[in-house]
Amino acid sequence: MIRGAAPQSVSPSPVAEPALDLIWIPGATFRMGSNRHYPEEAPVHRVTVDGFWMDRTPVTNRHFRRFVEETGYVTLAECAPKNASLVFAQPKQAVDLRDGNQWWVSRPGADWRHPFGPNSSIDGYDDHPVVHVAYSDAEAYACWSGKSLPTEAEWEFASRGGLEGAEFAWGNVFQPCARYLANTWQGAFPHQNLRQDGHERTSPVTAFPPNGYALYDMIGNVWEWTRDWYAKHPPDASTICGIPKNPQGGREQDSYDPREPALQIPRKVLKGGSHLCAPNHSSRYRPAARHAQPVDTSASDIGFRCVARKT
């Protein structure tokens, strides 16, 4: 039984050719980041990535179950002393949006099999993205599958679907023809969930249209891990012959939260936003958006997808 293991503890599955669920993303130079929203997205800068394959969808509960059944892997949320993960708990009234403790609860017994706590299950949710995965869990799955996690630049380039500088994964209008094209929050977050897109929490990974590269859920539904250490501004993530010049997107020691100097827990970059992102709070359902996440923390709105690079 492998408990919260580092990826080298999981034997990779042999992958001779890219699987059918992988989409080829041609390399290019693009404008990464945004100058119009949150300061951590600026400045816009040009980045070059080589071509790579990317999972068509986030890793689903069905995918992750196969990994666990074949390896005996146990996620970090299932390990003592924590045996818990962060679960969104909707308050009944408006709260201070500066305090995430008003809607996040560390719930014992919450894990990928039990997304809302020990009495919940993923029965009937095979095609929903797996959640409650910490960074080491995502990396272990990627190693087992013969792939890896994307860099922040690879993820953002793929999310844009070939559109240069567009606001969203499909263009500059959030609701073209009044259609919802991603699973995000409607209403006043966190107490009012209007569910106008048809989903209260996560949604099946192909519930909304793909972007220009035929990738699903590149914004909304769940945040996705990348391999980059968090830095205040997007790093130079250019690649040479398919190998990132700076493969970890910065240094581990620079990723610590300056507001918590005593903790010194390294953070990785999450991309894409989630079903909990709303116009009145965290409007990060955009390719350029980014979030710093401690590597030891999982939550009910965090998942991942993998990439494969030319060898």
Buried (B, 14 or more C-beta within 10 A) or exposed (E): EBEBBEBEBBEEBEEEEBEEEBBEBEBBEBBBBBEEBBEBBBEBBEBBBBBBBBBBBBBBBBBBBBBBEEBEBBBBBBEEEBBBBBBBBEEEEEBEBEEEEBBBBBBEBBBBBBBBBEEBEBEEBEBBBBBBBBBBBBBBBBBBBBBBBBBBBBBBBBBBBBBEEBBBBBBEEBEEEEEBBBBBBBBBBBBBBEEEBEBEBBBBBEBBEBBBBEBBBBBBBBBBBBBBBBBEBBBBBBBEEEEBEBEBBBEBEEBBBEEEEEEEEBBBBBBBBBBBBBBEBBBBBBBBBBBBBBBBBBBBBBBBBBBBBEE
